[in-house]
């Protein structure tokens, strides 16, 4: 069955241009703001791109024989199909990125697999006198990939696709060669071979991680237009699901935000404060309204149809209420949040809003406008980060602040766990940022050998502070042989090279760049190259940072660890000062065997009572709903039987 993101149909904005061959200027241009783009075959089994303008009822078809694809901005839901030789351009925009990626993947492979077919001439078409037809293209199958591989092996310049994914900056003829990044080397490959592989990559069907039933239900609720809050304990795939949600919504009117810069980076968005444009939100409402109407900020509020807020546990109730009032005022709407669809995610049993002194935190669900804004509350219960049922049960108990004798015994016992291996030491999770910086600096100084410095390349050096707030990597990275490091980006999930993977620097390549080679706990030995991170800033500006995807990992703060999965972690809970902090720290570990808890005291495990009451109420409402649905189904069955 074809996955949703690979349906050969797009709902988007389309512009069709007739371009002058001499000047390159558009001679004629038609725009369909609400269009359906379909991929199919005609009566002669040739590939056809069909565009249906739903507002005008106009349909136009284009033969896909020789064409070029321009997909540099595919992640933003944009691409261009240039048809040759007549110079027609089909410009697709505001398309859900996942849908566009799947559509382009199907187009490329189907076209590549049909390269052995001789094009049907106009003469043959006239003679055939077949009635015109259009059949939606069949799902992409393994046989299409196999045929494409067979055909390209006969061509001098073979097609090269990395995992069949749309690559930023790709611009080429679909019938010719496509040049992409070479695949990463295996762990037993030498650095020289890693940089110059001699094997030709082979096309394969991408293996996408499927959504669970719970996750699929959340996505369906979002696509149906509901304002939704979904929650779940650590490791239930909230961030993964958010990325799928972002990829399923039109980019132009969707704003992905989070309460912290690191969380925003994980979902490819910006901070909620940056989106809102009202600073800390502590000013009076009238002043906040003035700030929100500044150029650049105003377009966020007026153009937004879908607002995603991640890590909502750290958003204050008063701030949420101000945003809701601002949305209604600026959008001149009496609907909750001005009619913007809210997709809110987080776990209130994790980190609370930051407060001053001993001030009691005020959670988002305590906001006056919360209940009228949120139509549905859904909970993910299937834990995917950990697989050991005993460890999952332990974490669930800690999450709600319940520490039994058994939990205490297991955590005290973990202090003796030997989790170091192959020169890779445990990462210490700290409650305070200053402890992290001091630990990493001192440990690096103690290592012998020369220091290597790697400076980031930022798109705008004047906005380094803005980039620093969202980037998972620093502007400067200092390394030595033996440095304990952590991967900050998913490079190869199947090989275990994921965000949070632990490693140690074994050496540096010769030459000017002197790239580090890192041995990871998963067994892979990898030459680290610069990776690029993209960030959204105020006014719709895109910023980027190029840096090695590494950070020093003798220590890391609990706040910075949110969303990470750590292979080997050491935790000192003596200085825990917030409810939920102990749970966040413990739930970073993949397993109990990879965890060492120092100086454990059951009294530091706390859960906020207001939050516990909120979750009890949610579960009660869900059980009542399920019960009423069961009664309704049972009653309907009885009536049908009677009928």
N, C-alpha and C positions, 0 to 999 in steps of 0.2 A: 504493500500500500504506500502511496506517495505521501511523504511528510508534508505538513502544512507549509513549511518554508521552502518546499520545492515544487509547489503547484505551478503549472505552466501558465499562470495568469497573475497579472499585477493590477492593483487598484492605485492609481497615482495621477500625477499631472504629466501631460505629454505635449511637447511642441514639435511640429513637423516643419522642417525648413527645406526649401529648394535653394541650393547654394550655387552661385556662379562659379564656373570652372576657372575663369580668368582672374577674377578679383577675390574670390572666396567670401564675398558678401551674400547675405541671405536675400534672394529675389522675392521669395514668398514665405510667409510664416503663418501657421495656424496653431492655436493653443487650445487644448482641451483640459480644463481645470479638474474635471472629474471623468477620468478615462479608465477603460479596461484594456489591458494589453495582453493578448493571448498568443501562445506559440502553438502552431499546428501544421498540418500537411494539407495540400490541395488535392484535386482529383488525380494528379499525376505523382502523388507521394513526395512532392517537393516541399521543403521547409518554407513556412509563411509566417510573417509577423502581422497580426491583425490588431488594429486600434479602433476601439468603439468609443465615441464621444457620447457619454450617457445623457448629458444635458441636451444635446441637439439631435440625438438619435442617428448620428452620421458614423458610418463604418468605412475604413480604408485598409487595404491589405498590401503588403510588400513582400516580394520574393527575397529569400535569404540565400543568395548564391555567393556573391563576393561582398564582404562587408568588413568593417573595422569596428572594434569595440574600444571605447575610451572609458575606463572604469576607475580612474584615480580617486573619485569621490563616491565610490559605491557604498562605503560605510556610512555616508550621509544620505543614502537613498537616491543617488544621482548616477546616471551613466548616459552615454551617447552611442547610438548605433548609426554608423555612416555607411550608406549603401552605395556600392560602386557598380557601374561607372557613372550613374546619372547624378551623383552628388546630393542625393536626398539625405537629410540627417533627422533621426528620431531622437529627441532629447527627453529623457525620462527623469522626473524629479519628484520629491516628496513621497518616496516609496518606502514602505517598511524594509529596512536593510536586510533582514533575514530572508524575506521573500525575494528581494532583488538578487541576493547572492545565490539562492537556489535556482531562480529563473535563469540566470546567466550560466550557471553550472550545467543545467540541462541543455541550454542552447549550444554551448561549446561542444559538449560531448556528442549530442545528436548530430551536429554539423560535421564534426570530425569523423563520426562513424559512417556518414553518408558520402564521403569524399570519392568513393569508387563509382558512384552513380553518375551517369552522363546526363548533363542538364537537358531538359526537354526544350527543343527549339520552338519558336512561335509557329513555324510551318507545321510541325508535328501536332501542336496543340489545336490548330485550326482543322487539321485533317481528322483528329480523333473525335471531334464533336461530342466530347463528354460533357455532361451537365456540371456546372461549377459546384464545388463542394469545399467544405472546410471542416476538418476533424481535429479536435484537440489532441496534441501529441501524447503518446503513451508515456507512462512513467519511466524514469531513467533506471536501467537495469544493468546487471553485471555484463551481460552480453554486449551492450552498447560500448562499455568501457573496453572490453576485450577486442572488439572490432576496431575501435579507435586506435588502440595500441598496435594492432597488426598493421593498419594502414599507415600510421605515422612512422613505423619502423622501415617502411619502404622509401620514405622521403629523406633527402639529404639533411634537411634542417627539421628535426622532429619537434613535435609539440611538447612543451615542458610545462606542467602545471603542478604547483605545490599543493597537494591535497585537494585539488580541484576548486580551491577557494578563490574568490575575487581578490586580486592583489592590488593594493594601492599603487597608482602610477602606471598601471598596465595600459599600453596603447599599441595595438597591433592588428594585423589582418587575421581574421579568424581562420582563413584558409592557409595561412603561412605558418611561421614559427612564432612561438611565444616565449619570451625569455623571463625567467623568474629566479628568485633566490635558490641556491642549491640547498639540498636537504642537509641537516646537521649530521655530523659524523657519529658513528657508533662509539661506545666508550673505549673500545680497544683499538681505535684508529689513531695513528700518529697525528701530531699537529699539522704537519705538512700536507698529509693526505686529507685531513679534515678541511683544509682550505682549498684543496684542488682535487675533488673526487673525480674518478674516471668512469663511474657507472652512470648510465642515463636513467633518470627517474622514471618510474612507471606510473601510469594513471591508475588510480584506485577509487572505488566508491568511498566517500567519507563516512566514517563511523561516528555518528552524532550521539551524544548522551541523551537518552530518552527522558522525557518528563515522567515523574511518578503520577499516579492518579490524582493525588492531592495537588501537585504542582499544575497539572493539566486543568484541574477544576478552577484554580486561581486564574490561570491564563484565560480560560473561557469567560470567567466573570469580568475580567478586564476588557476583553474584546467585545463584550456585550454592553459596555459603557458604564458599568457600575462603579461607584466610589467605594474602594475596598481597602481594608486594613488586613494584611496577612502577617502572621507571626509564626514563631516556632523556636525551639531551642537551638543552641549552637550546633552547626553541622547538618542542618536539615535542608540545606541548599537554597537559602533565601537569596543570596547574591547571584547564584547561578540562574535562578528563576527570574530575578530582576533583569538580568542581561537579555534573557529571552523575551521578556515583556518589552524592553526598550527596542529590540530588533523587530518586534511585531507591530509597532505603532509608527505612523507617519512622522518622520524626523522634524519637519518644519514646525509642527505644532506640539511636539513632545519635549518636555524639559526634564532631564534626569538630574536629580539633586540628592544631596545627603547632608547630614548634620556636621560631618567632618570632611576635611580635604582628602584624606586617605580613602575613606569609604566612597567618596565621589569618584575618585580615580578608578576604583575597582569596577564601577559600572559605566565608566566613560562619560561622566557628567561633571557638574560643578557643585559648589556648596550651596545650600539653601539660602544662606545669607547673601551670597553673591547674586543669586537669582532675584531675591526680594529687593535688594538695593537699599535697605533701610538701616544698614549698620547692625548694631547689636539689638536694635528694636526697643531699647530702653527709653527712647524719646516719646513724648506724647503722640497720640494717634495723628493729630493734625500735621505735626512735623514729619512723621513717618510717611504720610500721604504725599507731602511735598517732595520728599526724597524719592519716592517710588515713581513720581511723574517726570523725573529727569530723562533727557534723551538717552537712549540706549537701555535704560531700565524699563521705561514705559512699554517698549515693544515686547519685553518679556511677558508682561501682564496682559497686554491686549492680544498677543499672538498665541498664547498658551491655551491649548485645549486639554492636554493631558500632563499633569504634574506628578512626577514620581519623587517620593521622599524616602530615602533609606536611612537606617539607624535613627529612627524616630524617637527611640528611648531617650536620646540626648537633646531633644527639642523641648523647650519649656512651654507650658500651657499658655502663658501670657503672650509669647511670641506667636504661637499658632493662632490665637484669637485675633491678634493684630493683622496677621497675613490674611485671615478670612475677611475681616472688615475692609482691608485695602482692596482685595480682589473684587468685592461687591461694589465698592465706590468707583474704582477706576473703570471697571467693565460695565458700570451702570446697569447692574442686574440685582434682582432681589433673591436669586437662587443662592444656595449655600456655596461659598467660595466662588461666587460670581459665575457659576456654571462650569467651572473647570473640573474635569474629571480627576479625582485624587486616587493615586495608587501609593499607599503608605505601607512601609515595611519596617519591621524591627522587633526586638524582644525586650519588653520593659523589665524583664528580670536580669538584663545585662546592665551596661553602664548607664547611670541616670544623668539628668542634666547637671551641668557644673553649677554649683552654688557657692555663695560667699559664707565663709565661716561655718557655723552650725545651722545655717538656714535650711529648712526642710525643702527637698526638691519638689517641684510642681510639674507633674508629668502631663504629656500631651492629651491623654485620655481624660484628664481632669479639666480640660479647656471647656468653656461654656458652649462653644460651637462644635465640639467633637461629634456628639451624637447626631446632630442634624447634617453633618458633612459626610459621615461614613455610613454607607448603605449596607455593607456586608463585612463581617469579621470572620476570617478563615485562619486555620492553624495547620501548619505542617508538623507532622508527628514522626515521620520516618527519618531517623538519623542516618546520614550517609558518610560522615567523616570517620566515625568509629564503627567497628564491626563486632567488637567484643561486647556481648550483651551485659556482662557483669559490670564493665566499665561504664557503659551507657546508663545502667541503673544507678551507679554511683553518682554520675554527673547530674542525672535528673533529681536525685535527692538533694545534692548541693545547690542546684538551681532554685529550689523552693525553700532553701535554708534549713533543711532537715538533715542533721548529722547524727546518724545512729552509731552505735558502738562498732558495728561492722565497717562502716565508712571510715571512721576514725582509725581503726586498726589497719585498714588497707593503705590509707594515706601516710600513716606513721611508718609502716613497713616499707613504703616506696623510697624512704630516705636512704636505704641501702642499695637501691637499684644501680647497677653498673651499666650505664647507657652510652658510654663513650665507645667508639669503634673506629678503626682505621684513621686515627689521629683527629677524628671529629669529636669535639667536646659538646657538652650540653649547653644550650642557650638558656641564660638565666632571665626569667621574666621579672621585671621590677615594677613597683607601683609608682615610682617617681622618675621623671625624665632625667634629672641631674645624675642619679645613680647610674643610668644607662650610659650616658656620655663619658662619665669618669671611668667606668669599668672598661669600656671599649678602648679609650685612649691609653690607659695604663697597660692593658694587655698587649696592645700593638707595640708600645715602646719597649716592652720586655723581650720582644722577639729579636733575634739577631738578624743581620743582613740588611741590605739597602732597602730604603723606602721607595715605593713606586706611587706616583700621584696621577690620578686620572680626573681631568676636569670635564664637566658636562658642557655640551654645546646647546645653548638655549636659543629659541627663536627670537626672543626679545630680552637682551641682557638688562634692560631697564626695569623689567618686571620679574626679577629673580625671586623676590619675596612672594609674589603671587604664585609662581611656579613651585617654590619650596613648600607652600602650604598644601599643595595637592599632589606633589610628586612623591612616589615611594622610594626614590633614590635622591641622594644629595648632590649638590653642585660640585662637590669635591669628594673623591673617594681615595683614601690612602690604604695601600696594601703592602704586605710583605709575604714572603714564603712562610707558610704555617699559619697565616691569618684565618681565623674562623669567620666564615661568611654564610650568608643566606641569600637564596635566589628571590628576586622580587617580581618575577614575571613568569607566567606559564610559557615554557619553551617547547616542551614535548611531554604531554600528560602521560602518554603510554609508557614512557621510559622513566617516569617519576620526577622529571625536571619541571616542577610546579612551584608556584608562589609559596615560599616558606620552606622549600627543600634546603637541607643543611649540607655544607661542604667545607673543604679546607683548600687553600691555595697551595699547589704542589710546585709550581715554577712559573716562569714567564717566558713567552716566545722571544727569540732574538729579533732585533730590528727596532725601528723607531717607535712603533706602537707598543711593543712589549706586552701584548695581551696576556692576561693571567690564564693558567690552566687550573681547573678546579676539579677535585675528586669529591663526588657527592655520596651521601649515605646510601643512595639507591644502587651504587656501583658504577655509575657513569662517570667518565672523565671527559670534561668538556672545555674547549677553548672559549672563553667568554668574549663576545663581541658587543659592540655598542647596540643598544636597542632604542627605539623611539617611543615616547609617551606623548599623547595628545591631551590637552586640557582646554576646557571652555572657560573663558573669562567673561567679565561683564561686557555688555554691548555686542554679544555674539562673536567676540574675537577668539580665535583659536591660537593657543600657545603650544609649544612643544619643547621637549628636553630629550637629548640623546646622551646616554650614559650607559656604563656597564650595568647589567641588571643584578647588582650585588649590593649588599650592605654588611657592615661588620656585625657579627652575631654572637659575641661573647655574652651580650646582654641586649634586651629589647624591652620597651615599655609595654604594659598591658594594653594601654590605649592604642598603640601602634600595631598591636598583634591582632586586633579585631579582623575577622575574615580569613586569618591565616590558619594553616594546618602545619604543626611543627613535628618533626620526626623525633627529636630528643630535646627535652626541655626540663630545666630545673627551676623550681619556684620557691621563693621565700615569701610566705604570707604574713610575716610578723608586722609589716607596715601597711596592711590593707586598711583603707579609710573610707571605702564606699560600699554600699550594698551592691551585690552582683559582681564585685571586682574579683573575688576569689573564684567564682564560677567561670567568669570569662577566662581567667588565667588557666584553670584546670582543663577547660574544654578546648584549649588550643592543641593539646596533646592528641596524637593519633591513637595511642594505646597506653595502658597502664604501665607496660614494660618500658615504654620510652619516656616515662615521667618520674621525676624525683622531687618530692616535696620536703623542703627543709623546715624545721621548727614549726610543725603544724599545731595549731591551736583551734579546736572546734568553735570557739567564740568568735573567730573572725568571719565565719560563714554566716552571712546575713541575707535575708530577702526582704524587700520593702513590703510592709503589710498592706498598703494601699494597692500595690501592684498585684499581690496575691488575691485580694478581694476582687479586683478587676478581672483576673483570669478565671476565678471561680464563677463569676457571673457570666462570662463568655461561654464557658463550657456548659453551664446550666441552660443557657439560651439555645446552644447548639443541640443539646440532648432533647430539649422540648420540641425544637424544629424537626429533628429526625423522627421523634415519636409521633408528631402530628402527621408527617409525611407517610409514615408506615400505616397509621390509622386510615389515612385517605386512600392509599393504595389498596389496603385490605377491604375497605368499604366499597371501592370501585369494583374490585374483583367479585365481591358478593352480589352486587347489583347486576354485573354482567352475567353471572351464573343464573340469577333469578330471571333475567331477561331471556 
